[in-house]
Amino acid sequence: MGDGRVGGGTNRPAWLQQYELVGKIGEGTYGLVFLARLKQSHPHAAAGVGRRGSPIAIKKFKQSKEGDGVSPTAIREIMLLREINHENVVKLVNVHINHADMSLYLAFDYAEHDLYVVVTIWYRAPELLLGAKHYTSAVDMWAVGCIFAELLTLKPLFQGVEAKATPNPFQLDQLDKIFKVLGHPTVEKWPTLANLPCWQNDQQHIQGHKYENTGLHNIVHLPQKSPAFDLLSKMLEYDPRKRITAAQALEHDALLPSQAGEKIVQYPVRPVDTTTDFEGTTSLQPTQAPSGNAAPSNQSVVPRPIPRQMQQPMVGMSRMGGTNMAAFGAAPQGGIAGMNPGNIPMQRGAGAQSHPHQLRRKADQGMGMQNPGYPTQQKRRF
Ligand SMILES: Nc1ncnc2c1ncn2[C@@H]1O[C@H](COP(=O)(O)OP(=O)(O)OP(=O)(O)O)[C@@H](O)[C@H]1O
């Protein structure tokens, strides 16, 4: 299959030679993601960055159905990632393209932890669920609050079942999950509630029900007087106009580094499917799981031997740490020079393709793999 045959195949493109493929670590709407390691140190390698053995996440974009070039989605992702330079955003370190089949590979700094990406109704603000036609960035703060709680408990906070049959934004089960924890919303506390279409139309569903406040603190196990709980409750404020803004949140006491940590959260590390190659189908050399952690016979999982201690004491809420690895230079052979995607033929209609507003939570959270159960938990202090 020429250049497109990579990973387990023999006809590897030249650019791939710099990586040792470990296995598949994830799958998104647009591609498969693999863990690989650098075979050799990069000339500009800094401490822990770009050195031999450094982990790299390689995302292979799925081929477009039309087979007419690189998708606008990929182009958009590359363009944006080239612009973004922030410690909390994984860095795009290289772009590779196989001209034979126009398959595209993006090489990123590797991130040890993630939330297995958060775009379902679980993170949707109540004003949206109640049909608000005009909304603000407060909806994002609600989502951040949900994620914050999930970081504390390792469990999504409001796991509503989505009613998919209707174009109506009203999601009763999701609202039900929220109200059960935060209590019944009232127009006294949230005056514009009365104007929301679904609040008016679905009175019998919501207003007929009296929700008790179970108490968020009971779920996230934080003292009610702690700065972390204060910040969380301000993110999950019903009234979007009263909800804390991102700028205010950054100033909140919970983020002061001087605060002593109280709550230690054990984060699991990412499983790696070592049987899947870049084509997402065939076998790499299976790696046996350590004894006592038998993997299913048709697949193997390995703990990632990438010790990355999270040593910083975290207080209240900590900003999610990025990998903090610097880019290590220009594209090597086969890469797109300077990561300029300008020479990539784009599909017609580029830019017009809409990103699905609502994506599903990944069905393959653990990629169907058993939790390897290795002693690889990492701690984060809150
Ligand atoms: N740099 C990385 N380091 C470690 N794992 C990664 C990295 N990038 C992606 N992954 C893993 O691969 C998964 C798929 O990533 P991808 O970017 O393809 O899609 P997504 O952003 O999760 O979702 P979608 O494309 O549907 O919006 C992620 O959820 C994550 O588990």
The ligand as a Gaussian input file, in Angstrom:
#p B3LYP/6-31G(d) Opt

LIG

0 1
 N       -1.429000      14.685000      22.713000
 C       -2.076000      13.630000      23.196000
 N       -1.537000      12.899000      24.205000
 C       -2.178000      11.824000      24.706000
 N       -3.367000      11.386000      24.262000
 C       -3.957000      12.068000      23.266000
 C       -3.352000      13.216000      22.683000
 N       -4.181000      13.687000      21.722000
 C       -5.242000      12.879000      21.712000
 N       -5.115000      11.891000      22.642000
 C       -6.075000      10.828000      22.944000
 O       -6.731000      10.446000      21.762000
 C       -8.131000      10.728000      21.870000
 C       -8.630000      11.183000      20.517000
 O       -8.079000      12.444000      20.238000
 P       -8.590000      13.302000      19.031000
 O       -7.842000      14.591000      19.046000
 O       -8.556000      12.486000      17.791000
 O      -10.114000      13.510000      19.270000
 P      -10.882000      14.290000      20.381000
 O      -10.395000      15.692000      20.418000
 O      -10.815000      13.460000      21.634000
 O      -12.364000      14.228000      19.885000
 P      -13.037000      14.802000      18.590000
 O      -12.086000      14.689000      17.458000
 O      -14.181000      13.891000      18.463000
 O      -13.371000      16.206000      18.933000
 C       -8.248000      11.774000      22.952000
 O       -9.499000      11.730000      23.560000
 C       -7.138000      11.349000      23.888000
 O       -7.581000      10.291000      24.713000

